[in-house]
Amino acid sequence: MAAGRFVEMKKRGEKFVVLTAYDAPTARLEAEAGVDIIMVGDSVGTNVLGYASEREVTLDDMAHHIAAVRRGAPGVYLIGDLPFATYESEAQALASAARLAQAGADCVKFEGARPEIVRALKREGYEVCCHIGLESQHQEGKRRQGKTAEAAAKLLADALALDAAGADFLVLELIPRELAAKITERLRAPTIGIGAGADCDAQVLVVHDLAALGTRDFKHNRRYVELGAALRTAVAAYAQDVREGRFPAEENGFSMEAAELAALEKIIA
């Protein structure tokens, strides 16, 4: 089982790195940089496709982008999201998982405490990543979860139930670091945190947030480079050069050989 090596890393206390990608060039760069797992999340909807929310992402969207990422990073472990309303029953979850696996996913991810869906997928040989805390598909607004003792206890119970059902990974999003640490300590499955503190077994960020390509920043994010500002500056410089005749310059094109040019002039004369 490919996911087993990450369980072994957890046992050894070794952290691993997860990052989203939605296209082949980004996936290739992430693989070259040493990312352990690429996640093709339904965040493709709001970061790439211009959708208003993750709920608009379709199974076709996910399969298309998973296939692109797989072409860019053929050797990297790949987790793909099951989109909203594509795992409402065991049969539907299996059909949806088959579609993502065919596109190139090594593991399928879904939101919510659905141990029965985990068991159904595992029976058919799928590796499964679960996701609790903030669930963008099912909750309005991106708000912190598990803030009260009662809510935290419910998330811990959900995590234990998913682990017992055989989940291979568990994403913990926007929950208190203390709760994430308790869940991580008690689970066999590795935890992948986003806004859940440093005690998770792995961390994931949206690559557009990391690179400042979006219009918003988040407390759980760190902007490692301002690619958005750099791209905007580059495009503005290009536009000005075109309008003022500085691009393309002589070195940006090529000419016909003199004999061929002379022959052409005879033909068209």
Secondary structure by P-SEA (a helix, b strand, c coil): ccaaaaaaaaaacbbbbbbbbccaaaaaaaaaacccbbbbccccccccccccccccccaaaaaaaaaaaaaaccccbbbbbbcccccccaaaaaaaaaaaaaacccbbbbbcccaaaaaaaaaabbbbbbbcccccccccccccccccaaaaaaaaaaaaaaaaacccbbbbccccaaaaaaaaaaccbbbbbccccccccccccccccccccccccccccccccaaaaaaaaaaaaaaaaaaacccccccccccccaaaaaaaaaaac
